Amino acid sequence: MGSSMRKSVIFDCFAGVAAAFEDAESAPTIIELQGLTAEGQGHPSWDWLESKRDPSGRLIPSLLKWYKAGSPERIAIVGFSAGSNSGLRQLLRHPQDREAVSFMASIDGLHPVTSWDGKTLANPAIQFEPFSKYSIMAARSNGYAVFTANNLAPPTTTTWSTPQAMKAINKEVVAKAGNVNDLPTNMAAIREFLAMGGPKPNAMGGIGNCYFFEYPGRTASDHIAQAKTVMPRILEVFLSDAWPSGKTQV
């Protein structure tokens, strides 16, 4: 990753992005957005970001100002687990913020909830509308999205699995931005990614610049490996593909 990284910002929600740049010649500005855990809740939440929105409802310009990050040429957002489910969801809510993001990685972090009866999955495409809308943009080459999901058992009886949510987003992307025979733009990047060490996906898909990787892991250690091992490889391959040149207008 070249010197242009110095003109870039990554918003990190619980993903530990800094570790991926420890040996890099240059690194982007990394802004760690911390989640808050309310009493009685197991997962942290990024709902506090709502208070940082400007009068138009945008979040990213306010955060850049608050963290004194200037006017970067490119912006990425990376979230792991609840940091994706809650944090990235906040960052992608406003359409102009989605336009400002040139790369998004959701690492094993989509937590769909069941409806009131505890059995029926409420429409994931609606639950994850900010992700779906950004993924459709990426499929049309206006942005870049990478999703991963393990096959962990849902943490509660009112939460369904991350692969179910990811597949629902993939279905929405196919319906709105292509067809089932379309392929991701950069198959060479996929081959490079699969040739790396670490956990291997057992299913994958995508259209344009939107990529989906499903993993067989079912344990807590498999979940952690997504952040420790898979995420740095995603940045090495796919962020480099997304950011060879060009700018993002904030």
C-alpha positions as CSV (number, residue, x, y, z in Angstrom):
1,M,0.0,0.0,0.0
2,G,1.6,3.2,-1.2
3,S,2.1,6.7,0.1
4,S,-1.4,7.8,-0.9
5,M,-2.6,6.0,2.2
6,R,-1.5,9.1,4.1
7,K,-4.3,11.0,2.5
8,S,-6.9,8.4,3.6
9,V,-9.0,7.7,6.6
10,I,-10.4,4.4,8.0
11,F,-13.1,4.4,10.6
12,D,-12.6,1.3,12.7
13,C,-15.5,-0.1,14.7
14,F,-14.2,-2.9,16.9
15,A,-12.0,-4.4,14.1
16,G,-8.5,-3.7,15.3
17,V,-7.5,-2.2,11.9
18,A,-4.2,-0.7,13.2
19,A,-2.7,-4.2,13.5
20,A,-3.0,-4.6,9.7
21,F,-0.7,-1.7,9.1
22,E,2.0,-2.4,11.6
23,D,4.6,-3.3,9.0
24,A,3.3,-0.9,6.2
25,E,5.6,1.8,4.8
26,S,2.7,4.2,5.1
27,A,-0.7,4.0,6.8
28,P,-4.0,5.8,6.7
29,T,-5.3,7.8,9.5
30,I,-7.2,5.3,11.6
31,I,-10.1,6.6,13.7
32,E,-11.3,4.1,16.3
33,L,-15.0,4.5,17.1
34,Q,-15.6,2.8,20.4
35,G,-18.9,1.0,21.2
36,L,-20.6,1.5,24.5
37,T,-22.2,-1.3,26.5
38,A,-25.3,-0.5,28.5
39,E,-26.1,-2.2,31.7
40,G,-27.7,-5.6,31.1
41,Q,-26.5,-5.7,27.4
42,G,-23.9,-8.1,26.2
43,H,-22.9,-6.4,23.0
44,P,-21.6,-2.9,22.6
45,S,-23.6,-0.3,20.7
46,W,-22.7,2.6,18.5
47,D,-26.0,4.4,18.9
48,W,-24.1,7.3,20.5
49,L,-23.1,8.3,17.0
50,E,-26.6,9.6,16.5
51,S,-25.7,12.6,18.6
52,K,-22.8,13.5,16.3
53,R,-25.0,14.0,13.2
54,D,-25.0,17.5,11.6
55,P,-28.3,19.3,10.9
56,S,-28.6,17.6,7.6
57,G,-28.4,14.2,9.2
58,R,-24.9,13.4,8.0
59,L,-22.4,11.8,10.3
60,I,-19.0,11.4,8.5
61,P,-18.2,15.1,8.1
62,S,-19.0,15.7,11.7
63,L,-16.7,12.9,12.8
64,L,-13.9,14.1,10.6
65,K,-14.2,17.5,12.2
66,W,-14.5,16.1,15.7
67,Y,-11.4,13.9,15.3
68,K,-9.5,16.7,13.5
69,A,-8.9,14.4,10.5
70,G,-9.0,17.2,7.9
71,S,-10.4,16.5,4.4
72,P,-9.2,13.0,3.3
73,E,-9.2,12.0,-0.3
74,R,-10.6,8.5,0.5
75,I,-12.6,7.0,3.3
76,A,-13.0,3.4,4.4
77,I,-15.1,1.9,7.1
78,V,-14.4,-1.5,8.7
79,G,-16.4,-3.2,11.4
80,F,-16.2,-6.5,13.3
81,S,-19.0,-8.3,15.0
82,A,-21.2,-5.7,16.8
83,G,-19.0,-3.0,15.4
84,S,-20.3,-3.8,12.0
85,N,-23.9,-4.5,13.0
86,S,-24.2,-1.3,14.9
87,G,-21.3,1.0,14.0
88,L,-21.2,0.5,10.2
89,R,-25.0,0.7,10.1
90,Q,-24.8,4.2,11.6
91,L,-22.0,5.3,9.2
92,L,-24.0,4.1,6.2
93,R,-27.4,5.5,7.1
94,H,-27.3,8.8,5.2
95,P,-27.1,8.6,1.3
96,Q,-24.3,11.3,1.1
97,D,-22.3,9.4,3.7
98,R,-22.6,6.3,1.6
99,E,-21.4,8.2,-1.4
100,A,-18.4,9.4,0.6
101,V,-17.3,5.8,1.5
102,S,-15.1,4.2,-1.1
103,F,-14.5,0.9,0.8
104,M,-16.5,-1.0,3.4
105,A,-15.7,-4.3,5.1
106,S,-18.3,-6.0,7.3
107,I,-16.4,-8.8,9.2
108,D,-18.7,-11.4,10.7
109,G,-21.0,-8.7,11.9
110,L,-24.6,-8.8,10.8
111,H,-27.1,-9.8,13.5
112,P,-30.7,-10.1,12.1
113,V,-33.5,-10.2,14.7
114,T,-36.6,-12.3,14.6
115,S,-40.1,-10.8,14.7
116,W,-42.2,-10.6,17.8
117,D,-43.1,-14.3,17.7
118,G,-39.5,-15.3,18.0
119,K,-39.6,-17.6,15.0
120,T,-40.1,-15.6,11.8
121,L,-37.1,-13.6,10.5
122,A,-38.1,-10.0,9.9
123,N,-37.1,-8.9,6.4
124,P,-33.3,-8.7,6.5
125,A,-33.2,-6.5,3.5
126,I,-35.1,-3.9,5.5
127,Q,-33.2,-4.5,8.7
128,F,-29.9,-4.0,6.9
129,E,-31.1,-1.3,4.4
130,P,-27.9,0.8,4.9
131,F,-25.8,-2.2,4.0
132,S,-28.0,-3.2,1.1
133,K,-28.1,0.2,-0.4
134,Y,-24.3,0.5,-0.2
135,S,-23.8,-3.0,-1.6
136,I,-26.0,-2.1,-4.6
137,M,-23.8,0.9,-5.2
138,A,-20.7,-1.3,-5.0
139,A,-22.1,-3.8,-7.3
140,R,-22.5,-0.9,-9.8
141,S,-18.8,0.0,-9.2
142,N,-19.7,3.1,-7.1
143,G,-18.0,1.9,-3.9
144,Y,-16.5,-1.4,-2.7
145,A,-18.0,-3.8,-0.2
146,V,-16.7,-7.0,1.4
147,F,-18.7,-9.2,3.7
148,T,-17.7,-12.2,5.7
149,A,-19.8,-14.5,7.9
150,N,-19.2,-17.5,10.1
151,N,-21.8,-20.2,10.9
152,L,-21.9,-19.4,14.6
153,A,-25.0,-20.3,16.5
154,P,-27.1,-17.2,17.1
155,P,-26.3,-15.6,20.5
156,T,-29.9,-15.3,21.6
157,T,-33.3,-16.8,20.7
158,T,-34.3,-13.5,19.1
159,T,-31.2,-13.3,16.8
160,W,-30.6,-15.3,13.6
161,S,-27.3,-16.1,12.0
162,T,-25.0,-13.8,10.1
163,P,-25.0,-15.9,7.0
164,Q,-28.7,-15.5,6.7
165,A,-28.4,-11.7,6.8
166,M,-25.5,-11.8,4.3
167,K,-27.5,-14.0,1.9
168,A,-30.4,-11.7,2.1
169,I,-28.2,-8.7,1.2
170,N,-26.7,-10.7,-1.7
171,K,-30.2,-11.6,-2.9
172,E,-31.2,-7.9,-2.8
173,V,-28.0,-6.9,-4.7
174,V,-28.8,-9.5,-7.4
175,A,-32.4,-8.2,-7.7
176,K,-31.4,-4.6,-7.9
177,A,-28.0,-4.5,-9.6
178,G,-27.6,-7.6,-11.8
179,N,-28.6,-11.2,-12.2
180,V,-27.6,-14.6,-10.8
181,N,-25.0,-15.1,-13.6
182,D,-23.1,-11.9,-12.9
183,L,-19.6,-12.2,-11.2
184,P,-17.4,-10.0,-9.1
185,T,-15.2,-7.7,-11.1
186,N,-11.8,-8.8,-9.9
187,M,-11.6,-12.6,-9.9
188,A,-7.8,-12.2,-9.7
189,A,-8.2,-10.5,-6.3
190,I,-10.4,-13.4,-5.1
191,R,-7.8,-16.0,-6.2
192,E,-5.1,-14.0,-4.4
193,F,-7.2,-13.8,-1.3
194,L,-8.0,-17.6,-1.3
195,A,-4.3,-18.4,-1.8
196,M,-3.4,-16.8,1.6
197,G,-3.1,-18.7,4.8
198,G,-5.8,-18.8,7.5
199,P,-9.4,-19.8,7.4
200,K,-10.9,-20.7,4.1
201,P,-14.5,-19.8,3.0
202,N,-16.7,-22.6,2.0
203,A,-19.0,-20.4,-0.1
204,M,-18.6,-17.1,-1.9
205,G,-20.4,-14.8,-4.3
206,G,-20.9,-11.2,-5.4
207,I,-21.4,-8.8,-8.2
208,G,-19.2,-6.0,-9.4
209,N,-17.3,-4.6,-6.4
210,C,-19.4,-6.4,-3.9
211,Y,-18.0,-9.6,-2.4
212,F,-19.5,-12.2,0.0
213,F,-17.5,-14.9,1.8
214,E,-19.1,-17.5,4.1
215,Y,-17.0,-19.5,6.5
216,P,-17.8,-22.9,8.2
217,G,-16.5,-21.8,11.6
218,R,-18.9,-22.4,14.5
219,T,-16.9,-21.4,17.6
220,A,-15.9,-18.2,19.4
221,S,-12.3,-18.7,18.3
222,D,-13.5,-18.9,14.7
223,H,-15.3,-15.6,15.2
224,I,-12.2,-14.0,16.6
225,A,-10.1,-15.3,13.8
226,Q,-12.2,-13.3,11.4
227,A,-10.8,-10.1,12.9
228,K,-7.3,-11.4,13.7
229,T,-6.6,-13.3,10.5
230,V,-9.2,-12.7,7.8
231,M,-9.7,-9.0,8.1
232,P,-6.0,-8.0,7.6
233,R,-6.0,-10.2,4.4
234,I,-9.1,-8.5,3.2
235,L,-7.4,-5.1,3.6
236,E,-4.2,-6.3,1.9
237,V,-6.0,-7.6,-1.1
238,F,-9.3,-5.8,-1.5
239,L,-8.5,-2.4,0.0
240,S,-5.5,-2.3,-2.3
241,D,-7.8,-3.1,-5.2
242,A,-10.3,-0.4,-4.2
243,W,-7.6,2.3,-3.5
244,P,-5.0,2.2,-6.3
245,S,-5.9,5.8,-7.2
246,G,-8.8,8.1,-7.2
247,K,-10.6,10.2,-4.6
248,T,-13.7,10.3,-2.4
249,Q,-15.5,13.5,-2.1
250,V,-16.7,14.1,1.5
